[in-house]
Amino acid sequence: MRQDMKYTIISGTNRNGSNTLKVARQYREILESKGVEAALVSLEGLNLNEKSEALVNLEKEVLIPTDKFIFVLPEYNGSFPGSLKTMIDLSDIRKVWWGKKAMLTGVSTGRAGNLRGMDHLTGALNYLKVAVHPNKLPISSVDRLLNGKGVITDEPTKTAMEQQVEEFMEF
């Protein structure tokens, strides 16, 4: 594993106070416990109606330098949020995405953990020449797994998250 890899975690929704961001923060803590720093990108408050100055700065400072992306995706109508798709569509795809790697985790209050959304994003990322790690983790009933502090404490889920990160670090 190369120690100079740059990681970015993307919370794939612009919804304020989302469970997605809580899970994304937990992934950041897992990486930090392994000695890996990671940027955390939230789409909350980001103007996605145009290629805004904030998005250009996000690209330049965070997305372009990133080698490996971790996407945490909520289930929106059997797929992933349009805000994430719009952010991808507005980006400079050759500089931001081509030749990079991604790991996907789906979250939902239902029982499938956004399996379909992860498949949809996999197809889009593969089109953008991003290699997607095969261990895609669906986290179902996320609203029941998060404790009062917004942390997943369920041991099997925590173990699956840690194993997924360890595999992705070697990917």
C-alpha positions as CSV (number, residue, x, y, z in Angstrom):
1,M,0.0,0.0,0.0
2,R,1.4,3.4,-1.0
3,Q,1.2,5.9,1.9
4,D,1.1,8.9,-0.4
5,M,-2.3,8.1,-1.8
6,K,-4.9,10.9,-1.3
7,Y,-8.3,9.8,-0.1
8,T,-11.6,11.7,-0.3
9,I,-14.9,10.6,1.2
10,I,-18.0,12.0,-0.5
11,S,-21.2,12.2,1.3
12,G,-23.5,11.7,-1.7
13,T,-26.4,14.0,-0.8
14,N,-27.1,17.6,-0.3
15,R,-29.8,16.9,2.3
16,N,-29.1,18.8,5.6
17,G,-28.4,16.7,8.7
18,S,-28.3,13.4,6.7
19,N,-27.5,10.0,8.0
20,T,-25.2,9.7,5.0
21,L,-22.9,12.4,6.4
22,K,-22.8,10.6,9.8
23,V,-21.7,7.4,8.1
24,A,-19.2,9.3,6.0
25,R,-17.7,10.7,9.1
26,Q,-17.4,7.2,10.6
27,Y,-15.4,6.1,7.5
28,R,-13.1,9.1,8.0
29,E,-12.5,7.9,11.6
30,I,-11.8,4.4,10.4
31,L,-9.2,5.7,8.0
32,E,-7.6,7.9,10.6
33,S,-7.3,4.9,13.0
34,K,-5.2,3.3,10.2
35,G,-3.0,6.4,9.9
36,V,-4.6,7.6,6.7
37,E,-5.9,11.2,6.3
38,A,-8.9,11.8,4.2
39,A,-10.8,14.8,3.0
40,L,-14.5,14.8,3.7
41,V,-16.8,16.4,1.1
42,S,-20.4,17.1,1.9
43,L,-22.7,18.4,-0.9
44,E,-24.8,20.3,1.7
45,G,-25.0,24.0,0.7
46,L,-23.0,23.5,-2.5
47,N,-24.5,25.3,-5.5
48,L,-25.1,22.6,-8.1
49,N,-27.1,24.7,-10.5
50,E,-23.9,25.8,-12.3
51,K,-20.2,25.3,-12.2
52,S,-19.9,27.7,-9.3
53,E,-16.7,29.2,-7.9
54,A,-17.1,26.9,-4.9
55,L,-17.2,23.8,-7.1
56,V,-14.2,25.0,-9.1
57,N,-12.3,25.4,-5.9
58,L,-13.5,22.0,-4.6
59,E,-12.2,20.4,-7.8
60,K,-8.8,22.2,-7.7
61,E,-8.1,21.7,-4.0
62,V,-9.7,18.3,-3.2
63,L,-11.1,16.3,-6.1
64,I,-8.3,16.6,-8.7
65,P,-5.5,15.7,-6.2
66,T,-7.5,12.7,-4.9
67,D,-6.4,9.2,-5.9
68,K,-9.1,7.2,-4.1
69,F,-12.7,8.1,-3.5
70,I,-15.1,6.7,-1.0
71,F,-18.7,7.3,-1.8
72,V,-21.4,7.0,0.8
73,L,-24.7,6.9,-1.1
74,P,-28.2,7.2,0.3
75,E,-31.0,5.5,-1.6
76,Y,-33.1,8.0,-3.5
77,N,-36.0,6.5,-5.5
78,G,-34.1,3.2,-6.2
79,S,-30.9,5.0,-7.2
80,F,-28.4,7.6,-5.9
81,P,-29.1,11.3,-5.5
82,G,-29.3,13.6,-8.5
83,S,-27.1,16.2,-6.6
84,L,-24.2,13.7,-6.7
85,K,-24.8,13.0,-10.4
86,T,-24.9,16.8,-11.1
87,M,-21.7,17.4,-9.2
88,I,-20.0,14.6,-11.3
89,D,-21.5,16.1,-14.5
90,L,-20.3,19.6,-13.8
91,S,-16.8,18.5,-13.0
92,D,-13.8,18.3,-15.3
93,I,-14.2,14.5,-15.8
94,R,-10.8,13.9,-17.3
95,K,-9.0,15.6,-14.4
96,V,-11.2,14.6,-11.6
97,W,-12.1,11.0,-12.4
98,W,-10.1,9.3,-15.1
99,G,-7.7,6.6,-13.9
100,K,-8.8,6.8,-10.2
101,K,-10.3,4.3,-7.8
102,A,-13.5,4.3,-5.8
103,M,-15.2,2.4,-3.0
104,L,-19.0,2.5,-2.5
105,T,-21.2,2.1,0.5
106,G,-25.0,2.4,0.2
107,V,-27.2,3.5,3.1
108,S,-30.9,3.2,3.4
109,T,-33.7,3.0,5.9
110,G,-35.0,0.1,4.0
111,R,-33.7,-3.4,3.7
112,A,-31.6,-3.3,0.5
113,G,-28.9,-0.8,1.6
114,N,-29.1,1.0,-1.8
115,L,-27.9,-2.0,-3.9
116,R,-29.4,-0.5,-7.0
117,G,-27.9,2.9,-6.5
118,M,-24.5,1.5,-6.0
119,D,-24.9,-0.5,-9.3
120,H,-26.0,2.7,-11.1
121,L,-23.1,4.7,-9.8
122,T,-20.7,1.9,-10.6
123,G,-21.8,2.1,-14.3
124,A,-21.4,5.8,-14.4
125,L,-18.0,5.6,-12.7
126,N,-16.8,2.9,-15.0
127,Y,-17.8,5.0,-18.0
128,L,-15.6,7.8,-16.4
129,K,-12.7,5.3,-16.3
130,V,-12.8,4.8,-12.5
131,A,-12.0,1.4,-11.1
132,V,-14.7,0.5,-8.5
133,H,-13.7,-1.8,-5.7
134,P,-15.8,-5.0,-5.9
135,N,-16.7,-5.0,-2.1
136,K,-19.7,-2.6,-2.2
137,L,-21.3,-2.5,1.3
138,P,-25.0,-2.1,1.6
139,I,-26.0,-0.7,5.1
140,S,-29.7,-1.3,5.6
141,S,-31.9,0.2,8.3
142,V,-29.2,2.8,8.9
143,D,-31.6,4.9,11.0
144,R,-31.7,2.0,13.5
145,L,-28.0,1.3,13.5
146,L,-27.0,4.9,14.4
147,N,-26.8,5.6,18.1
148,G,-27.8,9.0,19.6
149,K,-24.4,10.4,18.7
150,G,-24.7,9.4,15.0
151,V,-22.3,6.5,15.2
152,I,-22.9,2.9,14.1
153,T,-22.2,0.7,17.1
154,D,-23.5,-2.6,15.6
155,E,-20.4,-4.8,15.7
156,P,-21.0,-6.8,12.5
157,T,-21.6,-3.6,10.6
158,K,-18.5,-1.9,12.1
159,T,-16.4,-5.0,11.2
160,A,-17.7,-5.0,7.6
161,M,-16.9,-1.3,7.3
162,E,-13.4,-1.8,8.6
163,Q,-12.8,-4.9,6.4
164,Q,-14.0,-2.9,3.4
165,V,-11.6,-0.1,4.1
166,E,-8.7,-2.4,4.6
167,E,-9.4,-4.1,1.3
168,F,-9.7,-0.7,-0.4
169,M,-6.4,0.5,1.0
170,E,-4.8,-2.5,-0.8
171,F,-6.8,-2.0,-4.0
